[in-house]
Amino acid sequence: MTRIDDLKAGVAVIILNEAKQVLLQKRSDVGKWGIPSGHIEIGETVAEAAIREVKEETNLDIEIKKLIGVYSDPHSQVFSYPNGKIVHFITNCFLADITGGELRCNSSESLEIKFFEQHNLPKDLLRMHPQWLTDALADKDLAFIR
């Protein structure tokens, strides 16, 4: 296993529009597309963190529908930042509905925000995110633990 500098709790939120397109953000730190995600702050619940991160990055208000899964496998959950820091994330991934707000790139963390057809996702997707999306689209009642 590679060197790991830190362990962080994270959240990711899969949002589908009425046409069942998936919302992705192009991240400014690595220049790749991904599901809106971020860190849980001290004193915050995972649901509060998910709602806050989506608002910060997309300007959308959301309601959590369900937990898709908890992801902790170091083979998929280790992320290398451009500054050389390597972080192992334990990510709680949710499915959410849009309840308000107007979609816009609302953060210095994002270069672009847009909806994509599920069968036509960008090629430069962060490596851990396809599994989250596959699990969300599997439409299972129980959460995945990976």
C-alpha positions in Angstrom: 0.0 0.0 0.0 1.1 3.5 -0.7 2.0 6.1 1.9 -1.1 7.7 3.5 -0.8 11.0 5.2 -4.3 11.5 6.6 -7.7 9.8 7.2 -10.8 12.0 6.6 -14.6 11.5 6.8 -16.3 12.6 3.6 -19.7 12.8 1.9 -20.7 12.4 -1.7 -24.2 13.2 -3.1 -25.6 11.8 -6.3 -28.3 14.0 -7.8 -30.4 13.0 -10.7 -32.6 15.5 -12.6 -36.1 14.8 -14.0 -34.5 13.3 -17.1 -32.4 11.0 -14.9 -29.2 12.8 -15.8 -26.5 12.8 -13.2 -25.0 16.0 -11.8 -21.2 16.3 -11.9 -18.7 18.9 -11.0 -15.3 19.5 -12.7 -13.0 20.0 -9.7 -10.5 22.8 -9.7 -7.9 20.9 -7.6 -7.4 18.1 -10.1 -9.2 19.1 -13.2 -11.4 16.0 -13.3 -15.1 15.4 -13.2 -16.8 13.9 -10.1 -19.9 13.6 -8.0 -20.3 16.6 -5.6 -18.4 15.7 -2.5 -16.4 17.0 0.4 -15.3 16.7 4.0 -17.4 16.5 7.1 -16.6 19.4 9.4 -16.3 19.1 13.2 -19.7 19.2 14.9 -21.6 18.3 11.7 -23.7 15.3 10.9 -23.1 13.5 7.6 -26.5 14.7 6.3 -25.7 18.3 7.3 -22.3 18.0 5.5 -23.9 16.6 2.4 -26.5 19.4 2.2 -23.8 22.0 2.9 -21.4 20.7 0.3 -24.0 20.6 -2.4 -25.2 24.1 -1.6 -21.6 25.4 -1.6 -20.6 23.8 -4.9 -23.8 23.9 -6.9 -26.1 26.5 -5.2 -28.8 23.8 -5.1 -31.0 22.9 -2.0 -31.4 19.2 -1.6 -33.2 16.6 0.5 -31.5 13.3 1.3 -33.5 10.4 -0.1 -31.3 7.5 1.1 -27.8 6.3 1.9 -26.3 4.6 -1.1 -23.3 3.2 0.7 -20.2 3.7 3.0 -16.9 3.4 1.1 -13.6 2.8 2.9 -11.6 0.4 0.8 -8.1 1.9 0.6 -7.8 0.5 -3.0 -10.5 2.9 -4.2 -10.7 5.5 -1.4 -7.2 6.9 -1.4 -6.9 10.3 -3.1 -3.7 12.0 -4.1 -3.8 15.8 -4.1 -1.6 17.9 -6.4 0.3 19.2 -3.4 1.5 15.6 -2.7 -0.8 14.9 0.3 -2.3 11.4 0.2 -5.7 11.0 2.0 -7.7 7.9 2.8 -11.4 8.9 2.8 -14.3 7.1 4.4 -17.1 8.4 2.3 -20.8 8.3 3.0 -22.6 8.5 -0.3 -26.2 9.7 -0.6 -28.9 10.0 -3.2 -30.7 13.3 -3.0 -33.5 15.2 -4.7 -33.3 18.9 -5.6 -35.8 21.0 -3.6 -34.7 24.5 -4.6 -31.9 26.8 -5.7 -30.6 27.6 -9.1 -27.8 25.5 -10.6 -24.5 27.5 -10.9 -20.9 26.9 -10.3 -20.8 28.4 -6.8 -17.3 27.5 -5.5 -13.7 28.1 -6.1 -13.5 24.2 -5.8 -15.4 23.8 -9.1 -14.5 24.7 -12.7 -17.9 23.6 -14.1 -21.1 22.0 -12.9 -23.5 20.2 -15.3 -25.8 17.3 -15.8 -24.7 14.3 -17.9 -26.6 11.4 -19.5 -25.8 8.3 -17.5 -24.5 6.5 -20.7 -22.4 9.5 -21.7 -20.3 10.4 -18.7 -16.9 12.3 -19.1 -13.9 10.1 -19.6 -11.9 12.0 -16.9 -14.1 10.9 -14.0 -12.4 10.5 -10.6 -11.5 6.9 -10.1 -13.7 6.2 -7.0 -16.8 7.9 -8.4 -18.0 5.3 -11.0 -18.6 2.7 -8.2 -20.7 5.2 -6.3 -22.8 5.9 -9.3 -23.1 2.3 -10.3 -24.4 1.5 -6.7 -26.8 4.4 -6.8 -28.3 3.3 -10.1 -28.6 -0.3 -8.9 -31.7 0.8 -7.0 -31.2 -1.5 -4.0 -33.0 -0.9 -0.7 -30.0 -1.7 1.5 -26.8 0.4 1.5 -23.5 -1.0 0.1 -20.5 -1.3 2.4 -17.3 -1.3 0.3 
